[in-house]
């Protein structure tokens, strides 16, 4: 799939002109388009409302997805306290920094946006250094390159565009780029093959160019969607229907719960499992040990009375003892 995330939109644009641009971009092979509304941070209204019409109100070809995007021009990073309000109103939020301080803030600290869109036809008072640009790429932020700025501008704008583009490409080594049109009409739109040829002339390889038209742009759309439909950007919240609760028949309560193992709070002793009558009940180890000690004690008490004679009693009851035999012979 191919993406064009910068189709300019203004409240004064004729609907026929907008539909003509959308139809032409769709015929060139772009499946996902983003209507871009550019605002200045200093002119933000008190109540933020998205004025871009929905896709249902615009005549679009089949299998074409329309997104609504807002680009804020930022010159002072301290003016970004209302950026979170735009996240809920638009599908994509982009920043266009005008100063070095705002550019560094967009690369390193601001978290509400996913795109940094620069006007490459102007001459910036700073250089594009690899460290802040690669830090932004590692954070998931992409840098937008709009080819219509070079194709529809004059020679001075084209010279600045090529110089700034080569500076960004040198700092990022071609990574983290998103190529869009920013075409005000259908005449300024270009097909994917023409865009790749232009990028090749300016020094960007074909593989990086394909990533800029497809993979990186898709990553921006997906990340922006996750921010708006998930919990803290981690878990996607999907409506799965209402939960069905099965009702079970409740048994009537008897008494106040005493004697049945249930207390006031429903927490009581666990009831013993019922044992069938034909199976001998099991006894605990303590009870078995106690029974063995009682049996051993009973055996010890009964054995001396049966085997050991008491003191003063004859060993044998036989009358033919030596003393009786002697008495009989004398008599």
PLY file of the C-alpha trace (Angstrom):
ply
format ascii 1.0
element vertex 331
property float x
property float y
property float z
element edge 330
property int vertex1
property int vertex2
end_header
0.00 0.00 0.00
1.11 3.53 -0.81
0.41 6.57 1.33
0.19 10.30 0.73
-0.19 11.94 4.12
-0.24 15.56 2.97
-3.10 16.64 0.72
-3.64 20.34 1.55
-7.11 21.34 2.70
-8.48 24.80 3.47
-12.02 25.93 4.27
-12.09 27.87 0.99
-11.06 25.02 -1.32
-13.79 24.06 -3.81
-15.16 20.55 -3.21
-14.80 19.72 -6.90
-11.08 20.58 -6.85
-10.55 18.47 -3.74
-12.39 15.49 -5.23
-10.37 15.84 -8.44
-7.09 15.67 -6.51
-8.27 12.69 -4.48
-9.41 10.80 -7.58
-6.15 11.49 -9.41
-4.00 10.38 -6.46
-6.09 7.23 -6.14
-5.62 6.46 -9.83
-1.85 6.84 -9.39
-1.90 4.03 -6.81
-2.12 5.80 -3.45
-4.52 3.91 -1.18
-4.46 6.08 1.95
-4.68 9.87 1.79
-4.60 12.45 4.59
-6.29 15.82 4.24
-3.98 18.33 5.92
-5.17 21.45 7.75
-2.30 23.82 8.64
-2.65 26.06 11.69
-0.41 28.37 13.66
0.03 27.82 17.38
-0.63 31.50 18.03
-4.02 31.37 16.26
-5.52 28.30 17.93
-9.21 28.85 18.75
-10.47 28.42 22.28
-12.60 25.43 21.30
-10.78 23.01 19.03
-13.08 21.54 16.37
-12.01 19.56 13.33
-13.40 21.42 10.28
-12.30 18.79 7.74
-15.36 16.88 6.46
-15.64 13.17 7.03
-15.01 10.63 4.31
-18.73 10.00 3.95
-19.24 13.65 2.93
-16.59 13.51 0.17
-16.94 11.54 -3.02
-13.97 9.16 -2.97
-13.07 6.12 -5.09
-13.45 2.62 -3.72
-10.68 1.18 -1.52
-9.41 4.66 -0.71
-9.06 5.69 2.92
-9.22 9.34 3.93
-7.62 10.57 7.14
-7.77 14.00 8.76
-4.52 15.64 9.75
-3.45 18.86 11.42
-0.04 20.53 11.03
0.92 23.15 13.61
3.64 25.70 12.90
5.71 26.03 16.07
8.29 28.70 16.85
8.34 28.60 20.66
8.35 25.18 22.39
6.62 26.65 25.45
3.42 27.04 23.39
2.75 23.30 23.13
0.51 23.00 26.19
-2.63 22.44 24.06
-1.25 19.80 21.72
-3.09 17.02 23.54
-6.41 18.60 22.51
-5.55 18.12 18.83
-4.81 14.42 19.34
-8.45 13.64 20.04
-9.74 15.89 17.22
-7.52 14.73 14.32
-6.24 11.40 13.07
-2.65 12.61 12.59
-0.80 15.45 14.29
2.35 16.97 12.73
4.61 19.82 13.77
6.39 22.32 11.53
9.12 23.99 13.63
10.44 27.36 12.48
13.35 27.86 14.90
16.20 25.69 16.14
14.79 25.66 19.67
11.41 24.45 18.43
13.09 21.89 16.17
15.11 20.39 19.04
11.99 20.29 21.23
10.05 18.48 18.48
12.88 15.96 18.14
13.62 15.32 21.81
10.83 16.30 24.22
7.40 16.74 22.62
5.46 13.46 22.55
2.04 14.24 21.02
3.11 14.21 17.35
4.40 11.53 14.97
5.55 13.71 12.06
7.95 16.60 11.68
7.11 18.42 8.45
9.62 21.05 7.37
9.29 23.72 4.72
12.47 22.83 2.86
12.16 25.78 0.46
13.34 28.16 3.18
16.86 28.57 4.45
17.10 27.47 8.08
19.38 29.30 10.52
20.72 25.98 11.85
22.26 22.77 10.58
20.70 19.29 10.71
22.84 17.34 13.17
22.69 13.54 13.33
22.21 13.26 17.10
18.79 14.98 17.49
17.47 13.58 14.21
18.40 9.99 15.06
17.00 10.45 18.57
13.68 11.43 16.99
13.78 8.43 14.64
14.42 6.09 17.58
11.40 7.61 19.34
9.19 6.71 16.37
8.99 10.21 14.87
9.33 10.53 11.10
10.51 13.43 8.94
8.24 14.40 6.06
9.61 15.32 2.62
7.08 17.05 0.33
8.20 16.82 -3.29
5.75 19.47 -4.58
7.83 22.11 -2.80
10.58 21.44 -5.36
8.54 20.68 -8.46
6.19 23.67 -8.19
8.60 26.25 -6.76
11.04 28.62 -8.42
14.78 28.09 -8.80
15.59 29.66 -5.44
13.10 27.41 -3.64
14.38 24.38 -5.53
17.97 25.13 -4.55
17.07 25.45 -0.86
14.97 22.29 -1.05
17.81 20.17 -2.46
20.30 21.57 0.07
18.01 20.93 3.05
17.01 17.48 1.77
20.64 16.41 1.43
21.35 17.70 4.94
18.49 15.61 6.38
19.48 12.57 4.37
23.10 12.90 5.51
22.05 13.15 9.17
19.57 10.26 9.08
21.27 8.16 6.37
17.91 7.86 4.66
16.11 6.35 7.66
12.87 7.62 9.15
11.67 9.56 6.10
8.09 9.90 4.84
7.49 11.24 1.33
4.26 13.17 0.68
3.04 15.44 -2.08
1.65 18.62 -0.48
0.15 19.21 -3.91
-2.39 21.99 -4.02
-3.98 20.63 -7.21
-3.91 17.54 -9.39
-1.23 19.01 -11.68
1.38 18.87 -8.91
0.76 15.19 -8.10
3.30 12.59 -9.20
3.18 8.83 -9.50
5.27 6.53 -7.28
7.79 5.78 -10.07
8.36 9.48 -10.76
8.79 10.16 -7.04
11.39 7.39 -6.74
13.29 8.81 -9.70
13.30 12.28 -8.13
14.54 10.89 -4.82
17.25 8.97 -6.66
18.42 12.16 -8.36
18.59 13.87 -4.98
20.65 11.02 -3.51
18.14 8.69 -1.83
18.30 5.00 -2.75
15.37 3.09 -4.18
14.88 0.87 -1.11
14.76 3.86 1.23
12.40 5.58 -1.19
9.98 2.64 -1.14
10.10 2.64 2.67
9.31 6.36 2.69
6.25 5.83 0.48
4.92 2.71 2.21
6.41 1.24 5.37
7.29 4.41 7.26
4.04 6.14 6.33
2.06 3.10 7.44
3.94 3.15 10.76
2.82 6.74 11.32
-0.83 5.88 10.65
-0.73 2.80 12.89
1.01 4.60 15.76
-1.43 7.48 15.62
-4.34 5.04 15.63
-2.93 3.18 18.64
-2.58 6.44 20.56
-6.27 7.16 20.12
-7.80 3.70 20.56
-5.59 2.05 23.18
-4.79 2.34 26.85
-1.57 4.36 27.26
-0.43 3.27 23.81
0.16 -0.32 24.90
-3.08 -2.32 24.98
-5.55 -1.92 22.15
-9.06 -1.62 23.58
-11.48 -3.55 21.36
-15.21 -3.83 22.07
-15.99 -7.52 22.31
-19.66 -7.36 23.23
-21.43 -7.52 26.54
-20.60 -10.24 29.00
-23.24 -12.92 29.51
-23.85 -13.72 33.18
-25.50 -17.05 33.93
-27.91 -16.98 36.85
-27.85 -20.01 39.16
-30.72 -21.10 41.37
-30.11 -19.97 44.93
-30.93 -22.36 47.77
-33.13 -20.94 50.53
-31.22 -20.05 53.66
-32.24 -21.75 56.89
-31.48 -20.11 60.20
-28.78 -17.55 60.67
-25.99 -19.64 59.20
-24.82 -21.19 62.49
-23.76 -24.78 62.36
-23.40 -24.93 58.60
-19.86 -23.56 58.37
-20.92 -20.09 57.23
-20.25 -16.99 59.27
-21.56 -13.47 59.01
-19.34 -12.59 56.05
-19.71 -15.92 54.34
-16.33 -17.04 55.64
-16.41 -20.13 57.83
-14.75 -23.47 58.27
-14.58 -25.74 55.32
-17.12 -28.51 55.47
-15.77 -32.05 55.59
-16.31 -34.18 52.54
-18.98 -36.84 52.86
-17.60 -40.38 53.00
-19.69 -43.38 51.86
-20.84 -45.74 54.61
-19.23 -48.84 53.06
-15.73 -47.32 53.27
-13.93 -47.30 56.61
-13.28 -43.79 57.82
-9.69 -42.65 57.73
-7.94 -41.78 60.98
-5.24 -39.24 61.44
-1.64 -40.05 62.31
-2.03 -38.57 65.77
-5.05 -40.72 66.51
-3.29 -43.84 65.19
-0.26 -43.12 67.39
-2.50 -42.62 70.43
-4.27 -45.92 69.80
-0.94 -47.76 69.52
0.28 -46.29 72.81
-2.95 -47.29 74.59
-2.72 -50.84 73.25
0.92 -51.14 74.33
0.11 -49.78 77.79
-2.78 -52.23 78.23
-0.53 -55.14 77.24
2.16 -54.14 79.74
-0.35 -53.93 82.59
-1.84 -57.39 82.01
1.35 -59.48 81.43
2.94 -59.32 85.02
-0.25 -60.59 86.71
-0.42 -63.64 84.48
3.24 -64.76 84.42
5.09 -63.39 87.50
4.16 -64.95 90.93
3.63 -62.68 93.88
5.86 -62.71 96.93
4.79 -65.36 99.62
2.95 -67.66 97.23
4.32 -71.08 96.19
5.72 -71.45 92.77
3.67 -74.57 92.14
0.38 -75.89 93.53
1.58 -79.49 93.30
1.21 -81.12 96.80
4.15 -83.46 96.17
6.74 -81.03 97.34
9.91 -82.21 99.14
8.52 -81.15 102.55
5.33 -83.19 102.16
7.23 -86.22 100.94
9.48 -86.08 104.04
6.47 -85.79 106.37
4.84 -88.78 104.76
7.93 -90.99 105.19
8.32 -90.06 108.87
4.72 -90.83 109.55
0 1
1 2
2 3
3 4
4 5
5 6
6 7
7 8
8 9
9 10
10 11
11 12
12 13
13 14
14 15
15 16
16 17
17 18
18 19
19 20
20 21
21 22
22 23
23 24
24 25
25 26
26 27
27 28
28 29
29 30
30 31
31 32
32 33
33 34
34 35
35 36
36 37
37 38
38 39
39 40
40 41
41 42
42 43
43 44
44 45
45 46
46 47
47 48
48 49
49 50
50 51
51 52
52 53
53 54
54 55
55 56
56 57
57 58
58 59
59 60
60 61
61 62
62 63
63 64
64 65
65 66
66 67
67 68
68 69
69 70
70 71
71 72
72 73
73 74
74 75
75 76
76 77
77 78
78 79
79 80
80 81
81 82
82 83
83 84
84 85
85 86
86 87
87 88
88 89
89 90
90 91
91 92
92 93
93 94
94 95
95 96
96 97
97 98
98 99
99 100
100 101
101 102
102 103
103 104
104 105
105 106
106 107
107 108
108 109
109 110
110 111
111 112
112 113
113 114
114 115
115 116
116 117
117 118
118 119
119 120
120 121
121 122
122 123
123 124
124 125
125 126
126 127
127 128
128 129
129 130
130 131
131 132
132 133
133 134
134 135
135 136
136 137
137 138
138 139
139 140
140 141
141 142
142 143
143 144
144 145
145 146
146 147
147 148
148 149
149 150
150 151
151 152
152 153
153 154
154 155
155 156
156 157
157 158
158 159
159 160
160 161
161 162
162 163
163 164
164 165
165 166
166 167
167 168
168 169
169 170
170 171
171 172
172 173
173 174
174 175
175 176
176 177
177 178
178 179
179 180
180 181
181 182
182 183
183 184
184 185
185 186
186 187
187 188
188 189
189 190
190 191
191 192
192 193
193 194
194 195
195 196
196 197
197 198
198 199
199 200
200 201
201 202
202 203
203 204
204 205
205 206
206 207
207 208
208 209
209 210
210 211
211 212
212 213
213 214
214 215
215 216
216 217
217 218
218 219
219 220
220 221
221 222
222 223
223 224
224 225
225 226
226 227
227 228
228 229
229 230
230 231
231 232
232 233
233 234
234 235
235 236
236 237
237 238
238 239
239 240
240 241
241 242
242 243
243 244
244 245
245 246
246 247
247 248
248 249
249 250
250 251
251 252
252 253
253 254
254 255
255 256
256 257
257 258
258 259
259 260
260 261
261 262
262 263
263 264
264 265
265 266
266 267
267 268
268 269
269 270
270 271
271 272
272 273
273 274
274 275
275 276
276 277
277 278
278 279
279 280
280 281
281 282
282 283
283 284
284 285
285 286
286 287
287 288
288 289
289 290
290 291
291 292
292 293
293 294
294 295
295 296
296 297
297 298
298 299
299 300
300 301
301 302
302 303
303 304
304 305
305 306
306 307
307 308
308 309
309 310
310 311
311 312
312 313
313 314
314 315
315 316
316 317
317 318
318 319
319 320
320 321
321 322
322 323
323 324
324 325
325 326
326 327
327 328
328 329
329 330
